[in-house]
């Protein structure tokens, strides 16, 4: 049953808290097992029929409706379960039982976001997935940091806007059971003149979650303060909830508003793309480099989504998964060399590659994917987006987007070179290379990076993605 992908992790999170605190190792392996079982269950559920139970009848119809019908949601759930399993395998934080419980709750809540086929259910899980991240920031983040409250304030504000938009849409349409259904439900909303306001509510919530400039200010501190296993999952998957919302909800349900707002979204995406790359270039903290590079990469995806071109939108879908894979890999690799050297500062690190060839090899592949090396997943998404932008007449945005893509090579090579190839720092102890467990935590992400780079077609060719573009083009 598809609903078990939501229910089992959340139930396991609750049961883990009943284990004695001395069962730290047991809790970790329970979390790893559930995550990878969910991964293989998702593969087995491909093509399974939706599951729906009547929920509300007034003031509009809403169902507890879950499914893997939207092509992109299937790939994101695979990314979610894989990245969570890898992150938990690498987990070595204090109070591991409680941490694993929070991560499993996050897994279940995020699965609910991407499996929901009803807007009310989507909004419910949208807010539910904030809870574990907030408590992880409070419990495992640095003392006296306000990142937890900033994260909560920004995202709750977006959640309120989302809930208002869903309620308005439900009242006007008579039903919120619409995600992944036949396209074109926006007609009555547009006729009522409410379409722009509803679009604004959705776009505001999704822009904060992605995040898109200028709603990004919660993100750098959150990514730096979260322990590496948590930020690997948040960066890889939770940031994709907003992009998924644009593709699976806004494009098919509000095509005229998408067309009208495309210019504004292009500007926001371009600013995020350039700003994130420039700031990443001057950072000294390795986590900050990856955080700001994420802002840049996500800006490129926004351009693909609002291009009105099927090729670019297919590329955006590929890059959603690609960014999740290499960002999770980067954060886990950073944690591995921080654990060894006690620092993330590029000035305090150097020469690790000579004594840590396995770590150097893993970081090489994920960094090359992030800078867009042909044959790896980052290049596949970038080239499809840029080609689609050019083909749709958006020549200048495509040209401007080339600048931060070149800068990505600069800051990723700087990260790798300073950490692995630079001169050894005398007062920093050199520790052994990756253990077998650490290698196993990174290896699935590396394999997926290569596989998606070689064959991006199944993700780019999602039927619902192409249909959404056709609908938007029909409003011109």
KOLFI-284869 format. One record per residue (C-alpha): residue in one letter; x, y, z. Coordinates in steps of 0.02 Angstrom, whole numbers, padded with zeros to 5 digits, always signed. Each point is the difference from the previous one (the first is absolute). Layout:
! KOLFI-284869
aXYZ
...
This chain:
! KOLFI-284869
x+00000+00000+00000
x+00062+00173-00046
x-00057+00073+00166
x+00124-00111+00093
x+00140+00109-00070
x-00072+00137+00110
x-00068-00095+00149
x+00142-00123+00036
x+00141+00129+00020
x-00108+00111+00112
x-00056-00148+00105
x+00180-00062+00012
x+00055+00173+00058
x-00124-00008+00144
x+00049-00178+00047
x+00186+00043-00003
x-00029+00124+00140
x-00058-00146+00108
x+00168-00087-00016
x+00122+00021+00145
x+00130+00135-00030
x+00139-00128+00002
x-00069-00075-00162
x+00085+00134-00106
x+00074-00121-00126
x-00162-00097-00016
x-00097+00159-00036
x+00121+00048-00138
x-00016-00166-00090
x-00189+00000+00018
x-00001+00170-00086
x+00116-00061-00139
x-00104-00157-00027
x-00166+00094-00010
x+00072+00129-00121
x+00069-00128-00121
x-00154-00110+00014
x-00102+00154-00047
x+00116+00027-00148
x-00026-00176-00068
x-00187+00007+00041
x-00014+00159-00105
x+00081-00091-00147
x-00124-00142+00023
x-00149+00118+00010
x+00036+00083-00168
x-00163-00001-00097
x-00103-00049+00153
x-00177+00073+00005
x-00035+00151+00109
x-00077-00022+00172
x-00140+00117+00053
x-00116+00015+00149
x-00136+00134+00014
x+00052+00129+00128
x-00097+00164-00009
x-00163+00043-00089
x-00026+00181+00055
x+00039+00138-00046
x+00081-00101-00141
x+00046-00180-00036
x+00169-00058+00065
x+00068-00178+00005
x+00144-00090+00083
x+00065-00039-00173
x+00178-00061-00030
x+00085-00067-00155
x+00155-00005-00107
x-00094+00058-00154
x+00098+00160-00032
x+00162-00057-00081
x+00111+00123+00094
x-00068-00052+00171
x+00058-00178-00030
x+00179+00055-00031
x+00001+00120+00148
x-00062-00136+00119
x+00140-00112-00063
x+00122+00144+00033
x-00076+00027+00173
x+00014-00180+00057
x+00174-00024-00073
x+00073+00160+00072
x-00078-00034+00171
x+00071-00176+00005
x+00174+00063-00048
x-00009+00142+00126
x-00053-00114+00143
x+00136-00123-00044
x+00126+00141+00020
x-00080+00065+00161
x+00116+00015+00148
x-00083+00139+00098
x-00031-00001+00190
x-00171-00061+00062
x-00014-00104-00157
x-00165-00082+00048
x-00090+00167+00008
x+00086+00062-00158
x-00048-00154-00101
x-00180+00016+00061
x-00006+00180-00062
x+00074-00052-00168
x-00128-00139-00022
x-00141+00119+00042
x+00072+00119-00131
x+00006-00142-00126
x-00183-00042+00027
x-00058+00181-00005
x+00097+00039-00159
x-00064-00159-00081
x-00175+00065+00039
x+00037+00163-00092
x+00054-00087-00160
x-00129-00139+00006
x-00151+00111+00040
x-00126+00017-00141
x-00114+00117+00097
x+00048+00181+00033
x-00060-00002+00181
x+00102-00157+00035
x+00149+00080-00088
x-00014+00155+00110
x-00016-00107+00157
x+00162-00094-00034
x+00081+00163-00058
x-00013+00068+00177
x+00032-00168+00084
x+00173-00016-00078
x+00055+00161+00085
x-00011-00077+00174
x+00148-00122-00004
x+00117+00125-00083
x-00043+00130+00132
x+00036-00121+00143
x+00161-00063-00081
x+00060+00180-00012
x-00044+00029+00183
x+00072-00164+00063
x+00154-00024-00108
x+00039+00173-00068
x+00125+00120+00081
x-00049+00087+00161
x-00072+00176-00006
x-00041-00018-00185
x-00164+00074-00061
x-00002-00105-00159
x-00137-00115+00068
x-00119+00144+00032
x+00042+00085-00164
x-00032-00162-00092
x-00166-00023+00088
x-00058+00180-00023
x+00036+00005-00186
x-00074-00169-00038
x-00154+00018+00110
x-00036+00164-00088
x+00010-00090-00166
x-00108-00140+00069
x-00137+00123+00047
x+00002+00074-00175
x-00011-00176-00073
x-00146-00046+00111
x-00096+00158-00047
x+00031-00033-00185
x-00058-00181+00017
x-00158+00052+00094
x-00043+00132-00131
x+00030-00122-00142
x-00105-00134+00085
x-00147+00117+00029
x+00002+00060-00181
x+00029-00171-00079
x-00103-00102+00123
x+00142-00125+00023
x+00185-00003+00045
x+00028-00177-00062
x+00094+00061-00153
x+00187-00036+00004
x+00048-00110-00145
x-00178-00003-00067
x-00051+00052-00175
x+00063+00174-00041
x-00098+00160-00022
x-00087+00020+00168
x+00043+00185+00009
x-00137+00064-00114
x-00130+00048+00131
x+00132+00079+00112
x+00063+00107-00144
x-00179+00049-00043
x-00030+00056+00179
x+00151+00115-00002
x+00074-00094+00149
x+00133-00088-00101
x+00135+00130+00028
x-00024+00002+00189
x+00000-00190+00011
x+00156-00007-00108
x+00083+00128+00113
x-00037-00108+00154
x+00071-00156-00080
x+00151+00091-00073
x+00042+00087+00165
x+00000-00166+00095
x+00098-00091-00134
x+00126+00141-00021
x+00039-00001+00187
x+00020-00188+00006
x+00111-00013-00155
x+00069+00132+00046
x-00002+00134-00135
x+00083+00169+00024
x-00046+00108+00097
x-00087-00129+00112
x+00161-00098+00026
x+00070+00080+00157
x-00055-00143+00114
x+00096-00126-00104
x+00189+00033+00026
x-00008-00002+00190
x-00115-00152-00001
x+00116-00099-00113
x+00155+00047+00101
x-00080-00036+00170
x-00085-00165-00041
x+00106-00156+00030
x+00062-00071-00165
x-00119-00151-00011
x-00150+00115+00023
x+00057+00137-00119
x+00041-00133-00131
x-00185-00048-00002
x-00070+00176+00020
x+00107+00067-00142
x-00028-00152-00110
x-00188-00016+00022
x-00089+00128+00108
x+00059+00143-00110
x-00080-00092-00146
x-00174+00012+00075
x-00021+00177-00067
x+00064-00045-00173
x-00112-00153-00002
x-00147+00111+00050
x+00033+00114-00148
x+00008-00147-00121
x-00136-00115+00068
x-00125+00130+00064
x+00025+00175-00068
x+00041-00042-00182
x-00151-00113-00033
x-00127+00089+00111
x+00040+00183-00034
x+00078+00008-00175
x-00056+00178-00041
x+00074+00067+00161
x+00162-00094-00035
x+00010+00083-00169
x-00035+00172+00074
x+00128-00019+00141
x+00138-00080-00104
x+00096+00162-00019
x+00006+00033+00187
x+00051-00179+00038
x+00136+00012-00132
x+00073+00152+00086
x-00003-00084+00171
x+00077-00158-00071
x+00139+00094-00088
x+00042+00103+00155
x+00008-00159+00105
x+00106-00084-00133
x+00130+00138-00009
x-00004+00057+00182
x+00018-00176+00070
x+00148-00039-00112
x+00092+00163+00040
x-00024-00019+00188
x+00052-00184-00005
x+00160+00052-00086
x+00060+00104+00149
x-00052-00115+00144
x+00129-00083+00111
x-00116-00124+00088
x-00030-00155-00107
x-00181-00015+00055
x-00033+00181-00046
x+00073-00030-00173
x-00122-00142-00031
x-00145+00098+00077
x+00023+00150-00116
x+00036-00112-00148
x-00170-00081+00033
x-00082+00171-00011
x+00082+00022-00170
x-00046-00172-00065
x-00181+00016+00057
x-00012+00167-00091
x+00044-00091-00161
x-00141-00124+00031
x-00123+00145+00021
x+00049+00063-00173
x-00036-00171-00073
x-00169-00013+00085
x-00062+00169-00061
x+00076-00009-00175
x-00158-00069-00080
x+00109-00125-00092
x-00018-00188+00017
x+00186-00033-00020
x+00047+00127+00135
x-00133-00064+00119
x+00059-00178-00028
x+00175+00063+00041
x-00067+00083+00158
x-00073-00168+00053
x+00169-00084-00030
x+00092+00137+00094
x-00120-00016+00149
x+00061-00179+00022
x+00180+00037-00050
x+00018+00141+00126
x-00072-00111+00135
x+00129-00134-00036
x+00156+00107-00008
x-00050+00119+00141
x-00030-00149+00117
x+00167-00072-00054
x+00090+00165+00029
x-00068+00023+00175
x+00042-00179+00049
x+00177+00018-00070
x+00021+00164+00095
x-00054-00087+00159
x+00127-00137-00030
x+00148+00119-00016
x-00065+00111+00141
x-00008-00154+00112
x+00181-00040-00042
x+00074+00174+00009
x-00117+00092+00118
x-00028+00144-00121
x-00098+00053-00154
x+00107+00154-00034
x+00096-00010-00163
x+00141+00096+00084
x+00016-00135+00132
x+00000-00148-00120
x+00115-00064-00135
x+00085-00153-00070
x-00131-00126+00055
x-00003-00087-00168
x+00172-00079+00021
x-00050-00095+00157
x-00187-00016-00034
x-00017-00061-00181
x-00175-00073+00025
x-00065+00162+00072
x+00086+00097-00139
x-00078-00114-00131
x-00176+00021+00070
x+00017+00189+00015
x+00069+00008-00177
x-00154-00081-00078
x-00130+00100+00096
x+00094+00163-00028
x+00018-00035-00186
x-00188-00036-00009
x-00034+00166+00086
x+00108+00097-00124
x-00086-00084-00147
x+00128-00123-00069
x-00071-00087-00157
x-00052-00178+00038
x-00058+00040+00177
x-00174+00050+00056
x+00033+00187+00022
x+00047+00022-00183
x-00155-00094-00060
x-00116+00121+00089
x+00097+00156-00045
x+00014-00034-00186
x-00186-00041-00016
x-00050+00159+00091
x+00119+00111-00100
x-00050-00079-00166
x-00184+00020+00042
x+00023+00181+00051
x+00087+00040-00163
x-00129-00095-00103
x-00143+00094+00084
x+00075+00169-00045
x+00070+00037+00173
x+00173+00032-00071
x+00062+00129+00126
x-00051-00102+00154
x+00092-00148-00077
x+00155+00108-00028
x-00006+00074+00176
x-00022-00175+00073
x+00166-00052-00077
x+00095+00118+00116
x-00046-00084+00166
x+00019-00170-00081
x+00182+00047-00037
x+00018+00067+00177
x-00061-00170+00064
x+00157-00077-00072
x+00103+00131+00092
x-00074-00023+00174
x-00014-00189-00010
x+00178-00020-00061
x+00056+00121+00136
x-00090-00105+00131
x+00080-00161-00062
x+00172+00071-00030
x+00016+00090+00167
x-00058-00151+00099
x+00079-00143-00097
x+00144+00070-00101
x+00060+00150+00100
x+00152-00005+00114
x-00022-00098+00161
x-00038+00104+00154
x+00128-00045+00131
x-00106+00020+00157
x-00149-00098-00065
x+00011-00188+00035
x-00017-00118-00148
x-00120-00144+00030
x-00036-00162-00096
x-00097-00009-00164
x-00184-00042-00014
x-00059-00151+00097
x-00102-00131-00090
x-00160+00069+00076
x+00040+00179-00053
x+00040-00062-00175
x-00164-00096-00008
x-00094+00159+00052
x+00074+00100-00144
x+00006-00135-00135
x-00187-00011-00044
x-00006+00188-00031
x+00154-00009-00111
x-00075-00145-00100
x-00165+00094-00021
x+00094+00157-00058
x+00082-00101-00139
x-00158-00094-00050
x-00106+00157-00013
x+00137+00088-00098
x+00009-00143-00125
x-00188-00024-00016
x-00105+00153+00051
x-00141-00046-00119
x-00118-00087+00123
x-00004+00155+00111
x-00001+00130-00140
x-00137-00094-00094
x-00130+00002+00138
x-00170+00008-00087
x-00076+00121+00124
x+00145+00121-00018
x-00024+00009-00188
x-00189+00017+00016
x+00018+00146+00120
x+00109+00092-00126
x-00125-00031-00138
x-00137+00077+00108
x+00103+00156+00037
x+00043+00020-00183
x-00184-00012-00041
x-00036+00157+00103
x+00109+00110-00110
